[in-house]
């Protein structure tokens, strides 16, 4: 549901970290949008890793991942 600490890695490199915010009653989770810089993405396989810490009674993790692929005309 709401990890307390979150760190995001792409290909072993730290992208971002955050302290998550939520209210337990009623349960309300506040999203923290993160963007991965294009220069961190490599051709071929990329590995996205999330490290979470959550000692609270509300355990779990949910991520929405959206990506777009640029064509050559968009890169120039």
VMD Tcl script that draws the C-alpha trace (Angstrom):
set ca {
  {0.00 0.00 0.00}
  {2.34 2.73 1.16}
  {6.02 2.11 1.73}
  {7.70 4.62 4.00}
  {10.96 4.83 2.05}
  {11.37 4.20 -1.65}
  {14.49 4.16 -3.82}
  {14.34 3.59 -7.59}
  {17.26 2.22 -9.63}
  {17.72 1.82 -13.38}
  {20.47 -0.56 -14.50}
  {21.99 -0.40 -11.00}
  {22.14 3.41 -10.89}
  {20.03 5.34 -8.39}
  {17.34 7.36 -10.18}
  {15.49 8.85 -7.22}
  {14.36 8.28 -3.65}
  {11.44 9.53 -1.61}
  {9.72 9.35 1.74}
  {6.15 8.33 1.05}
  {3.18 10.04 2.65}
  {-0.14 8.42 3.54}
  {-3.00 8.68 6.02}
  {-3.96 5.41 7.76}
  {-7.63 6.10 8.57}
  {-9.25 6.22 6.13}
  {-6.37 4.90 4.05}
  {-5.22 7.54 1.57}
  {-1.97 7.18 -0.38}
  {-0.35 10.17 -2.03}
  {1.42 9.46 -5.32}
  {4.93 10.73 -5.97}
  {5.59 10.98 -9.72}
  {9.16 10.26 -10.80}
  {10.75 10.59 -14.22}
  {13.75 8.68 -15.49}
  {16.11 10.84 -17.55}
  {16.37 9.56 -21.12}
  {20.16 9.44 -20.96}
  {19.92 6.68 -18.29}
  {18.08 4.35 -20.68}
  {20.34 2.18 -22.81}
  {19.70 0.27 -26.02}
  {18.51 -3.26 -25.35}
  {17.50 -4.58 -21.93}
  {17.04 -2.15 -19.01}
  {16.38 -3.24 -15.43}
  {14.15 -1.14 -13.17}
  {14.43 -1.95 -9.44}
  {12.40 -0.60 -6.51}
  {13.65 -0.87 -2.92}
  {11.00 -0.21 -0.29}
  {10.96 -0.09 3.49}
  {7.65 -0.44 5.27}
  {7.46 -1.30 8.99}
  {3.85 -0.08 9.27}
  {0.72 -2.23 9.50}
  {-0.19 -1.20 5.92}
  {2.18 -3.30 3.82}
  {2.46 -3.61 0.08}
  {3.72 -1.77 -2.96}
  {2.00 -0.54 -6.11}
  {3.63 1.22 -9.05}
  {2.14 2.55 -12.24}
  {4.75 2.63 -14.99}
  {4.21 4.55 -18.22}
  {6.79 4.70 -20.98}
  {7.10 6.10 -24.47}
  {9.53 5.28 -27.22}
  {10.99 8.12 -29.25}
  {11.56 7.74 -32.97}
  {14.67 9.12 -34.66}
  {12.83 12.28 -35.66}
  {11.99 12.96 -31.98}
  {15.59 12.55 -30.81}
  {17.16 15.07 -33.19}
}
mol new
graphics top color blue
foreach p $ca { graphics top sphere $p radius 0.5 }
foreach p [lrange $ca 0 end-1] q [lrange $ca 1 end] { graphics top cylinder $p $q radius 0.2 }
display resetview
